[in-house]
Amino acid sequence: MMRFHKKLLLSVTSLFCVAVLVVNGAEPAQSSAHNERLGEVPDGNPYRIDRISTQCGCHLVLVTPGATPGFMTVMLDGRAGAEYEGLLDHTPVFSRNGKRMAYAARTGEEWFVVSDDQPGPAWSRILENSLIFSEDGAHLAYVAQKGRGWFVVVDGKKSSPYDEAPGVPVFGKGGRSVAYAAQKKQRQFVVVDDNSGPEYDLVGNVVFSLDGQHMAYTAQQDGRQFVVVDGKPGPNYGGIFGDSLQFSPDGKRVIYGAEKGLRRFVVVDGEEGQVFDAIAKGTVRISPDSRRIAYVARKREKFVAVVDGKPSLEYDKIEPPVFSEDGQHVAYVAETDARRFVVIDGKAASDFEEVVKNSLVFSPDGARVAYGAAKDGKYVIVVDGKPLGPYDAVGNPSFSPDSRYIAFKAGQYDHFYASIGGKTVSGYTGILCDPVFRKDGTLEFITVEKKILYRVTIPSFP
């Protein structure tokens, strides 16, 4: 469970990229950039590098050797924290708004969760992947062990002890409620705000609706599995795909994958959908307007994208679908005969040798789409069907809130620069985070110059 990070064979100062911005193929007026000095990058290779880019801004996290031999430290935007002997895998973690960070660290045999640079109480063990912030970042929860007892800790307050490690806690809207699966005396149940629910043989994933008014979880009793919604058990199945369980954004619909014998299907509002050989894990998606559902399914040895109940053409592979914000468009990456391409509203675009993972994005107004791709050893950013480049490497593209601009990082030989519509704004030798447009339209990214980190912001694009 507890593994230490292995040292990377890549230094931070070797991650050089360029930021390129394009607006409908035209060159907008140049905007001035503001450089905020953050801190110094230490010599040597870090154990781990994390780049955080959200609509609230960018952060760079380095896990590096400490000044004391055998110790390590977490550096946030060039500022080093306290030194510890070990760090729990898959930490640090950030709140969704990017404003808070937490990680689990070890000194001797004791483990601590460190948040806001302050260590919490000591534990003999902390459950990997259990650290979670509420949506607004105001609350932090995790699972820890002391002696034989397991506890859920919320904002420093621990629950009653449980016999086995509870499930990862989840927060309702605004952090007003917290729920998790727990076990005592071989029986499992869901705890909501310290109140225990009915007991079952097994309890799985717990989810809240976005408005926090509804809760659902998977359960098993006497060999049959079902979904419990607001305390009411649903129909029995041979299995429930817990990772698929979710509410629609408006909280009115419940969706999950299930099986009966060799039949696999998606259940929507209690109705079983078309039968397939398998439902691809982690692919069930609901449009932001709650009206449309898409997922990937397997038919024999081929895969199809099922959108609004209608399966697509068959492909060798398909990645999870992506909806536009208005729900009017859906796209996914497909592969056939080693050719990879993006399918938008059922129409296949140009094929490539590679489509950069997690790079597919719609503009906020849903009218534009962009992604990274590669052919013949070179990378491009495809915007509205037109390739920009080529480059030696590209990052993930980001659209401005008004959908007019697109920003991304890229590298080309030994020449690195930042530009708007092809016109250089300023020279940068290393851009470490994917440039991102904040909610106010400001573009932000983090760069390194002569071992000094800077946060670069470009406030407007007239």
C-alpha positions as CSV (number, residue, x, y, z in Angstrom):
1,M,0.0,0.0,0.0
2,M,2.7,2.5,1.0
3,R,5.3,3.0,-1.7
4,F,7.9,5.6,-2.0
5,H,8.4,7.7,-5.1
6,K,11.3,6.6,-7.4
7,K,13.7,9.3,-8.6
8,L,12.9,10.5,-12.1
9,L,15.6,10.5,-14.8
10,L,14.6,13.9,-15.9
11,S,15.4,17.3,-14.4
12,V,12.9,20.1,-14.2
13,T,15.1,22.5,-16.1
14,S,15.2,20.1,-19.1
15,L,11.4,20.4,-19.7
16,F,11.4,23.2,-22.3
17,C,8.3,24.1,-24.3
18,V,6.7,27.0,-26.2
19,A,3.3,28.6,-25.7
20,V,1.4,29.2,-28.9
21,L,-1.9,31.1,-29.1
22,V,-4.2,31.3,-32.1
23,V,-7.5,33.1,-32.6
24,N,-9.4,31.8,-35.7
25,G,-6.2,31.9,-37.7
26,A,-5.9,35.7,-37.2
27,E,-3.4,37.7,-35.3
28,P,-4.9,39.6,-32.3
29,A,-3.4,42.7,-30.7
30,Q,-0.4,41.9,-28.5
31,S,-1.0,41.9,-24.7
32,S,1.6,42.6,-22.1
33,A,2.7,39.7,-19.9
34,H,3.3,39.9,-16.1
35,N,6.0,37.7,-14.6
36,E,5.7,36.9,-10.9
37,R,8.9,35.4,-9.4
38,L,8.0,32.3,-7.4
39,G,11.2,30.5,-6.2
40,E,14.3,28.7,-7.2
41,V,14.4,25.2,-8.7
42,P,16.9,23.0,-6.8
43,D,19.8,21.3,-8.5
44,G,19.5,17.6,-9.3
45,N,16.6,15.4,-10.3
46,P,13.3,15.5,-8.4
47,Y,11.6,12.3,-7.2
48,R,8.4,13.5,-8.8
49,I,6.9,16.4,-10.8
50,D,3.2,17.4,-10.8
51,R,1.8,20.1,-12.9
52,I,-1.6,21.5,-12.0
53,S,-3.6,23.6,-14.5
54,T,-7.1,24.6,-13.6
55,Q,-9.4,27.6,-14.4
56,C,-8.1,29.1,-11.1
57,G,-4.5,29.0,-12.3
58,C,-1.4,26.9,-12.5
59,H,0.9,25.3,-9.9
60,L,4.1,23.2,-10.0
61,V,4.8,20.6,-7.4
62,L,8.3,19.0,-6.9
63,V,9.1,16.2,-4.5
64,T,12.8,16.6,-4.0
65,P,15.6,15.4,-1.7
66,G,15.7,17.4,1.5
67,A,18.8,19.1,3.0
68,T,19.0,16.2,5.5
69,P,20.3,12.9,4.0
70,G,17.5,10.4,3.6
71,F,14.7,13.0,3.9
72,M,12.5,14.6,1.2
73,T,10.4,17.7,0.9
74,V,7.5,18.9,-1.1
75,M,8.0,22.2,-3.0
76,L,5.0,24.1,-4.1
77,D,5.7,26.8,-6.7
78,G,9.3,27.0,-5.6
79,R,8.6,27.1,-1.8
80,A,9.9,24.1,0.2
81,G,7.8,22.5,3.0
82,A,9.0,20.6,6.0
83,E,11.3,17.5,5.5
84,Y,10.0,13.9,6.0
85,E,11.4,10.5,5.6
86,G,8.8,9.2,3.2
87,L,5.8,10.4,1.2
88,L,2.6,8.3,0.4
89,D,2.1,7.4,-3.2
90,H,-0.4,9.4,-5.2
91,T,0.1,12.5,-3.0
92,P,0.2,15.5,-3.0
93,V,-3.4,16.1,-4.1
94,F,-5.1,19.5,-4.8
95,S,-8.6,20.8,-4.3
96,R,-10.6,21.2,-7.5
97,N,-10.1,24.9,-7.4
98,G,-6.4,24.5,-7.1
99,K,-6.2,26.6,-3.9
100,R,-5.3,23.9,-1.4
101,M,-2.8,21.1,-1.4
102,A,-2.4,18.1,1.0
103,Y,-0.2,15.0,1.2
104,A,0.6,12.2,3.5
105,A,4.2,12.0,4.9
106,R,6.2,9.8,7.3
107,T,8.7,10.4,10.1
108,G,9.9,7.3,11.7
109,E,6.9,4.9,12.0
110,E,4.3,7.7,12.2
111,W,2.3,9.1,9.3
112,F,0.7,12.5,9.0
113,V,-1.5,14.4,6.6
114,V,0.0,17.8,5.8
115,S,-2.4,20.5,4.6
116,D,-1.8,24.2,4.5
117,D,1.8,23.4,5.5
118,Q,0.6,22.0,8.9
119,P,0.9,18.3,9.9
120,G,-2.2,16.7,11.4
121,P,-2.3,14.0,14.1
122,A,0.0,11.0,13.9
123,W,-1.2,7.6,12.5
124,S,0.3,4.2,12.0
125,R,-1.1,4.0,8.5
126,I,-2.9,6.2,6.0
127,L,-5.0,4.7,3.2
128,E,-3.6,5.3,-0.3
129,N,-5.8,7.4,-2.6
130,S,-8.1,8.3,0.3
131,L,-7.2,12.1,0.6
132,I,-10.1,14.1,-0.8
133,F,-11.2,17.8,-0.7
134,S,-14.7,19.0,-0.8
135,E,-15.6,20.7,-4.1
136,D,-15.0,24.2,-2.8
137,G,-11.8,23.1,-1.1
138,A,-13.0,24.1,2.3
139,H,-12.9,20.6,3.8
140,L,-10.4,17.7,3.8
141,A,-11.1,14.0,4.5
142,Y,-9.0,10.9,4.6
143,V,-8.8,7.3,6.0
144,A,-6.2,6.3,8.6
145,Q,-5.4,3.5,11.0
146,K,-4.2,3.5,14.6
147,G,-3.7,0.2,16.4
148,R,-6.4,-2.2,15.0
149,G,-9.0,0.6,14.3
150,W,-9.6,2.4,11.1
151,F,-11.0,5.9,11.1
152,V,-12.4,8.5,8.7
153,V,-10.9,11.9,9.5
154,V,-12.8,15.1,8.4
155,D,-11.1,18.4,9.1
156,G,-9.1,16.8,11.8
157,K,-12.1,15.2,13.6
158,K,-12.0,11.3,13.6
159,S,-14.9,9.0,13.3
160,S,-15.6,6.0,15.6
161,P,-13.3,3.0,14.8
162,Y,-14.1,0.5,12.2
163,D,-12.8,-3.1,11.7
164,E,-11.6,-2.6,8.1
165,A,-10.5,0.3,6.1
166,P,-13.6,2.3,5.2
167,G,-14.2,3.3,1.6
168,V,-12.9,6.6,0.3
169,P,-15.2,9.4,1.7
170,V,-17.2,11.6,-0.6
171,F,-18.5,15.1,0.1
172,G,-21.9,16.5,-0.7
173,K,-22.3,20.0,-2.2
174,G,-20.4,22.6,-0.2
175,G,-19.0,19.9,2.1
176,R,-22.2,20.0,4.2
177,S,-22.4,16.2,4.2
178,V,-19.8,13.4,4.0
179,A,-20.5,9.8,3.3
180,Y,-18.4,6.6,3.2
181,A,-18.7,2.8,3.3
182,A,-17.6,1.1,6.5
183,Q,-17.5,-2.3,8.2
184,K,-18.0,-3.8,11.7
185,K,-18.4,-7.5,12.6
186,Q,-18.3,-8.6,9.0
187,R,-21.2,-6.4,8.0
188,Q,-20.9,-3.3,5.8
189,F,-23.0,-0.1,5.7
190,V,-22.9,3.5,4.6
191,V,-22.2,6.3,7.1
192,V,-23.6,9.7,6.4
193,D,-22.7,12.5,8.8
194,D,-21.9,9.9,11.5
195,N,-25.2,8.1,11.0
196,S,-25.0,4.4,10.0
197,G,-27.4,3.0,7.4
198,P,-28.7,-0.5,6.8
199,E,-26.3,-3.4,6.9
200,Y,-25.4,-5.5,3.9
201,D,-22.9,-8.2,2.9
202,L,-20.9,-5.7,0.9
203,V,-21.2,-2.0,0.1
204,G,-19.4,-0.3,-2.8
205,N,-19.1,3.1,-4.4
206,V,-21.0,6.0,-2.8
207,V,-22.0,9.1,-4.9
208,F,-23.9,12.4,-4.2
209,S,-25.8,14.3,-6.8
210,L,-24.2,17.7,-7.6
211,D,-26.9,19.6,-5.6
212,G,-26.2,17.3,-2.6
213,Q,-29.9,16.4,-2.4
214,H,-29.6,12.8,-3.3
215,M,-27.2,9.9,-2.6
216,A,-26.7,6.5,-4.1
217,Y,-24.4,3.5,-3.5
218,T,-23.9,-0.1,-4.7
219,A,-24.6,-3.0,-2.3
220,Q,-24.7,-6.8,-2.2
221,Q,-26.9,-9.1,-0.2
222,D,-27.2,-12.9,-0.6
223,G,-25.1,-12.9,-3.8
224,R,-27.2,-10.3,-5.6
225,Q,-26.1,-6.7,-6.3
226,F,-28.2,-3.6,-6.5
227,V,-28.1,0.2,-6.3
228,V,-29.6,2.0,-3.2
229,V,-30.9,5.5,-4.1
230,D,-32.0,7.7,-1.2
231,G,-32.3,4.7,1.0
232,K,-34.4,2.6,-1.5
233,P,-32.8,-0.6,-3.0
234,G,-33.3,-1.0,-6.7
235,P,-33.6,-4.2,-8.8
236,N,-31.2,-7.1,-8.3
237,Y,-28.4,-7.9,-10.8
238,G,-25.5,-10.4,-11.0
239,G,-23.1,-7.4,-10.8
240,I,-23.0,-3.6,-10.8
241,F,-20.2,-1.7,-12.3
242,G,-19.6,0.7,-9.4
243,D,-17.3,3.1,-11.3
244,S,-20.2,3.9,-13.6
245,L,-22.7,4.8,-10.9
246,Q,-23.6,8.5,-11.2
247,F,-26.3,11.1,-11.1
248,S,-27.1,13.4,-14.0
249,P,-25.9,17.0,-13.4
250,D,-29.5,18.1,-12.5
251,G,-29.7,15.3,-10.0
252,K,-32.9,13.8,-11.6
253,R,-31.4,10.7,-13.3
254,V,-29.4,7.7,-12.1
255,I,-27.1,5.8,-14.4
256,Y,-25.0,2.7,-13.9
257,G,-23.7,-0.4,-15.7
258,A,-25.0,-3.8,-14.7
259,E,-24.9,-7.5,-15.8
260,K,-27.2,-10.5,-15.9
261,G,-25.3,-13.6,-16.7
262,L,-23.3,-12.8,-19.9
263,R,-25.4,-9.8,-20.7
264,R,-24.0,-6.3,-20.0
265,F,-25.9,-3.1,-20.3
266,V,-26.3,0.4,-18.9
267,V,-29.3,1.2,-16.7
268,V,-30.8,4.6,-17.1
269,D,-33.6,5.7,-14.7
270,G,-34.3,2.0,-14.0
271,E,-34.6,1.0,-17.7
272,E,-32.1,-1.5,-19.1
273,G,-30.4,-0.5,-22.3
274,Q,-29.0,-2.4,-25.3
275,V,-27.1,-5.6,-24.4
276,F,-23.4,-5.9,-25.1
277,D,-20.5,-8.3,-24.3
278,A,-19.0,-5.6,-22.0
279,I,-19.3,-2.0,-21.0
280,A,-15.9,-0.4,-21.1
281,K,-14.7,0.7,-17.6
282,G,-14.8,4.4,-16.8
283,T,-16.5,5.4,-20.1
284,V,-20.1,6.3,-19.1
285,R,-20.7,10.0,-19.6
286,I,-23.7,12.3,-19.2
287,S,-24.0,15.6,-21.0
288,P,-23.9,18.8,-18.9
289,D,-27.5,19.5,-19.7
290,S,-28.4,16.0,-18.4
291,R,-30.2,15.0,-21.6
292,R,-27.7,12.8,-23.3
293,I,-25.7,9.7,-22.3
294,A,-22.7,8.1,-24.1
295,Y,-20.5,5.2,-23.3
296,V,-18.2,2.6,-24.9
297,A,-19.2,-1.0,-25.2
298,R,-17.7,-4.1,-26.7
299,K,-19.3,-6.4,-29.3
300,R,-17.3,-9.5,-29.7
301,E,-13.7,-8.2,-30.3
302,K,-14.7,-4.7,-31.5
303,F,-15.8,-1.6,-29.7
304,V,-18.7,0.9,-30.3
305,A,-19.6,4.3,-28.9
306,V,-23.2,4.3,-27.8
307,V,-24.7,7.8,-28.0
308,D,-28.3,8.4,-27.1
309,G,-28.8,4.6,-27.3
310,K,-27.4,4.3,-30.8
311,P,-24.1,2.4,-31.4
312,S,-21.5,3.7,-33.7
313,L,-19.4,1.9,-36.3
314,E,-17.2,-0.8,-34.9
315,Y,-13.5,0.1,-34.0
316,D,-10.5,-1.6,-32.6
317,K,-10.4,0.8,-29.6
318,I,-12.4,3.8,-28.4
319,E,-11.5,6.3,-25.6
320,P,-14.2,7.8,-23.3
321,P,-16.6,10.2,-25.0
322,V,-16.4,14.0,-24.4
323,F,-19.5,16.2,-24.5
324,S,-19.5,19.9,-25.3
325,E,-20.7,22.2,-22.5
326,D,-24.1,22.8,-24.2
327,G,-24.5,19.1,-24.7
328,Q,-25.1,19.5,-28.4
329,H,-21.9,17.8,-29.6
330,V,-20.0,14.6,-28.6
331,A,-16.5,13.4,-29.6
332,Y,-14.2,10.5,-28.9
333,V,-10.9,9.1,-30.1
334,A,-11.1,5.8,-32.1
335,E,-8.6,3.4,-33.5
336,T,-8.7,1.1,-36.5
337,D,-5.8,-0.7,-38.2
338,A,-3.3,1.3,-36.0
339,R,-4.8,4.6,-37.3
340,R,-6.2,6.9,-34.7
341,F,-8.7,9.7,-35.3
342,V,-11.3,11.8,-33.6
343,V,-15.0,11.2,-34.3
344,I,-17.1,14.3,-33.9
345,D,-20.9,13.8,-33.9
346,G,-20.4,10.5,-35.7
347,K,-18.1,11.9,-38.4
348,A,-14.4,10.7,-38.5
349,A,-11.7,13.4,-38.9
350,S,-8.3,12.9,-40.4
351,D,-6.3,10.0,-39.1
352,F,-2.9,10.1,-37.2
353,E,-0.5,7.7,-35.7
354,E,-1.3,9.1,-32.3
355,V,-3.9,11.4,-30.6
356,V,-2.5,12.9,-27.4
357,K,-4.3,11.3,-24.4
358,N,-6.8,13.6,-22.6
359,S,-6.1,16.4,-25.1
360,L,-9.6,16.4,-26.8
361,V,-11.5,19.5,-25.8
362,F,-14.5,21.6,-26.9
363,S,-14.6,25.3,-26.7
364,P,-17.0,26.7,-24.0
365,D,-19.6,27.6,-26.7
366,G,-19.4,24.1,-28.1
367,A,-18.7,25.4,-31.6
368,R,-15.0,24.5,-31.8
369,V,-12.9,21.4,-31.0
370,A,-9.1,20.9,-30.5
371,Y,-6.7,18.1,-29.7
372,G,-3.1,17.1,-30.0
373,A,-1.9,14.5,-32.6
374,A,1.2,13.1,-34.2
375,K,2.2,11.8,-37.6
376,D,5.7,10.9,-39.0
377,G,7.3,11.7,-35.6
378,K,6.0,15.3,-35.4
379,Y,3.1,16.7,-33.4
380,V,0.4,19.2,-34.2
381,I,-2.6,20.8,-32.5
382,V,-5.7,20.3,-34.6
383,V,-8.1,23.2,-34.2
384,D,-11.4,23.1,-36.1
385,G,-9.9,20.4,-38.3
386,K,-6.8,22.4,-39.2
387,P,-3.3,21.3,-37.9
388,L,-1.1,23.9,-36.3
389,G,2.6,23.0,-36.2
390,P,4.5,20.8,-36.6
391,Y,6.4,20.6,-33.3
392,D,8.6,18.1,-31.5
393,A,6.0,17.9,-28.7
394,V,2.7,19.4,-27.6
395,G,0.6,19.8,-24.5
396,N,-3.1,19.9,-23.9
397,P,-4.9,22.9,-25.5
398,S,-7.1,25.3,-23.6
399,F,-9.9,27.6,-24.9
400,S,-10.5,31.1,-23.6
401,P,-13.9,31.6,-21.9
402,D,-15.2,33.5,-24.9
403,S,-14.1,30.6,-27.2
404,R,-12.1,32.9,-29.5
405,Y,-8.6,32.0,-28.3
406,I,-6.7,28.7,-27.9
407,A,-3.5,28.2,-26.0
408,F,-1.1,25.3,-25.8
409,K,2.5,24.5,-25.1
410,A,4.8,23.0,-27.7
411,G,8.5,22.5,-28.4
412,Q,10.5,22.8,-31.7
413,Y,14.2,22.0,-31.9
414,D,16.1,24.4,-29.6
415,H,14.0,27.5,-30.2
416,F,11.5,28.3,-27.5
417,Y,9.2,31.3,-27.5
418,A,5.6,32.5,-26.6
419,S,3.4,34.0,-29.2
420,I,-0.1,35.2,-30.0
421,G,-1.2,34.2,-33.4
422,G,2.3,33.6,-34.5
423,K,3.7,37.0,-33.1
424,T,6.2,36.6,-30.4
425,V,5.2,38.1,-27.0
426,S,8.3,37.2,-25.0
427,G,11.0,34.5,-25.0
428,Y,10.7,31.6,-22.5
429,T,13.2,28.8,-22.3
430,G,11.0,26.4,-20.3
431,I,7.2,26.3,-19.9
432,L,6.4,23.7,-17.2
433,C,2.6,23.7,-17.0
434,D,0.0,23.6,-19.7
435,P,-1.1,27.2,-20.3
436,V,-4.7,27.6,-19.1
437,F,-7.3,30.4,-19.4
438,R,-8.7,31.4,-16.1
439,K,-12.4,32.1,-15.7
440,D,-11.7,35.9,-16.1
441,G,-10.0,35.3,-19.4
442,T,-6.4,35.7,-18.1
443,L,-3.9,33.2,-19.6
444,E,-1.6,31.7,-17.0
445,F,1.4,29.3,-17.1
446,I,4.6,28.6,-15.1
447,T,8.0,28.9,-16.7
448,V,11.6,28.5,-15.5
449,E,14.5,30.9,-16.4
450,K,18.0,30.3,-15.1
451,K,16.6,27.9,-12.3
452,I,14.0,30.6,-11.2
453,L,10.3,29.8,-11.5
454,Y,7.9,32.5,-12.7
455,R,4.2,32.6,-12.9
456,V,3.3,34.3,-16.2
457,T,-0.1,35.9,-16.7
458,I,-1.4,37.6,-19.8
459,P,-4.5,39.5,-18.7
460,S,-6.4,40.1,-21.9
461,F,-6.7,39.4,-25.7
462,P,-8.5,42.3,-27.4
